Amino acid sequence: MLNQYETVFILTPVLSDDQMKEAVKKYQDYLTNKGAELVHEENWGMRKLAYPIQKKSTGFYYLYEFKAEGTLIGELELALKRDERVMRFLTVKLDKHAVAYNEKKRVKAKEAVSEPVEEN
């Protein structure tokens, strides 16, 4: 049975835009090649960190929401640990309430984008 997970990782801010996109693509390909089904992905962009990590105060945040076997998580986290571009990561298994909340949030965001703006 496939469980639903959410992984957020922070990439070092010294990467160029192309290097950042390449790192993100690497993990997207990693997940799909291992049989995971990507549900959603979000680029949160450059953000200030709550505390310095490796003497850096900012980082590129990226989120993947996916369905996968539980055994894939250990492999993914090992790959993230070995990648020097990744400063931090967190993977969370989503329960049915979190999955429903994420779905509702995405629908709401889609509606907000598609609604026409009225001008006076």
Phi, psi and omega in degrees: 000140180272133174261159178257133183232162175227127177239127174246132175227154181245123178263149181299142184284353181280356180285147172285170180300319180294320179295322179295314179297323180294319179295318179296316180297323180302315182282332174295313178296320180302312181296312183293323179292332179271006175094009178280150178252113180288126180264317184200150173219148182219134173262112180273352177077193181282127180226155176283137179277153178292329178210154182297139174235124182053040180062024178243142183252357178226167178194160175275121179261139177216142183235136171238134170245128187208161175252132182200168172289151180298332182291337181291331186297316178300318179294317180297314182294326176296317178297319179295320179296323184282342183275117182290346178283339182269119180274320180209157174207159177211128176245132182232134174278127183269134173274178185297330180288319178293322178297315179296318179298315179298319178299313181298319180296319180292320179296316180298318180294321179294319178295321181295325180286323186277344181288132178289145180270126180274135178248142179269000000 
